[in-house]
């Protein structure tokens, strides 16, 4: 069904991802292959090769061959390949093309040239199968991440491709949405679809029937911080006090009378379903979101730097050094050296930041936030998104280092393996926090997780108090 | 530019399901647009008559509040236009230019508040606009809110790192060229990436297929022919009588 033979690909610009080398891959109907590896090892590139987007949309250097259902991708028009290999991308929001869920699914069916009655039948079947009937008239762009990923999968599978390629489909989903998606994928595999998944979060996929894992090389592993660099200067002890916090976006109340306290010197993780207001809370703490209620740190307005999900929103300077030092009054170059060393950016100081990999850009964004030396700490919005295990470990080391120096690190995350490493875990719902305490205690509170609409997956390693 | 103008306020309008024009063929609504675009060239007295008729149409179509909201968003532009024309040329010109902009803004809201991007795309296809362009136009139309959101997010991200002045300081001094670079470079990068992601997503679902067959159908009913005949007759009367 899907055969790869001595495949190699290099992007036209050497600054882009590192490309790909793969000797062989063979996937038969009803088989499922997981391509695992660190950032930059070529997972997304391989996914694009399998779906035919490379070489049809990317004009790099391709050698070897990929056969999909007997058709060589390099010689077959993309629209014909798309009938044989469907692809679901990492960011569900970025792949939404239509104004309603219904139109999103119909788009791909129209391109198959099907009769109207067939399109209608397939549309209804796929809406039922993925539980989307109630959402059919909604705008896909304004659904939650989990719902969007279900729509994306529905839109592709409605075309009945014998091969399905998924590029990091779990990275933006909470645990409940992950479990739902994995259940749908298991159904597809049992139904005879050949499924190839490129993913960092490999644990949830282990229960897919007949899963084969193919590790890609370690070319992208990130450099570790050298030993002997000075730690950040300690700050005076303080407490962050949030009380009666109300935030309204238009007519919608996002945060309602929210309150909590956190002491400096902690790493605090906030977990909750998509759309409960986690990012809004961080924006309010950073002073970016108009709100009612009080937010005080040591009796004054907090000085917390925020690192956003998407680093591309901040990068515009010619070099990494200029980017990190931009508009920093009297920059402390010792602090700068500590940051670039700790974040593994030493070799990239003269590189344009927009040419870095996503993981590297994220570390530049972190350096930008910390270069200002925020007095009270750091706010991280989904810091592990799209990051491999090495990057996550590096991030936690930095967070712990800041906490040891008395600063507060507050992060929102869907990644429970990351949240489990924090000093404190807050479980958030639309009504506020339903559990608060050390991760081991909170993760054991099944009632609270049920109330939050989330599940603690079986694969999560046991966290000891 | 301040983003408080767009904060929590989508650029595009919600669909007004209760409007009779919601059931009209998009091609008839495009004919209305075309008629209104011709009417802006009428002299002041006739333009005023057309505006009166247009207001009646908005009342019938239950779209007066929507059109008023859209015009209200343009209040500063309209005021500036009026004052400049009045001071620089004459009161007559100020009135006619302002009425023209009002009419065009209103007619835009009439179409967008009663037509989905999918219907709009289908209408363009039926009018023999190549599918590739019809698809791109409808996609651009539905992405307006998204672009506004991204612009706001970039603004906040840059403000949080101190690359842009805060609200109080913004009032005290004009933004510098470098501040605009801090906004526009990420905006271009994000827009380009989004465009590329859409291209990939569309191609992965057979966008270029020569066998494409539209699922939804359009049909001109009595209401649609009535609208087309009405706008044609009105323009003809106002031009030739």
Interface residues (C-beta under 8 A of the other chain):
Chain A: X48 X51 X53 X56 X57 X77 X78 X79 X82 X83 X86 X87 X89 X91 X94 X95 X96 X97 X98 X99 X100 X103 X106 X107 X108 X109 X110 X111 X112 X113 X114 X115 X116 X119 X120 X141 X155 X156 X159 X249 X250 X283 X286 X287 X288 X305 X306 X308 X310 X312 X313 X314 X315 X316 X326 X327 X328 X354 X368 X369 X372
Chain B: X8 X9 X116 X117 X118 X138 X139 X142 X145 X146 X150 X153 X154 X156 X157 X158 X159 X160 X161 X162 X163 X181 X182 X185 X186 X189 X190 X193 X194 X197 X198 X199 X200 X201 X202 X203 X204 X205 X206 X207 X208 X209 X210 X211 X212 X213 X214 X215 X216
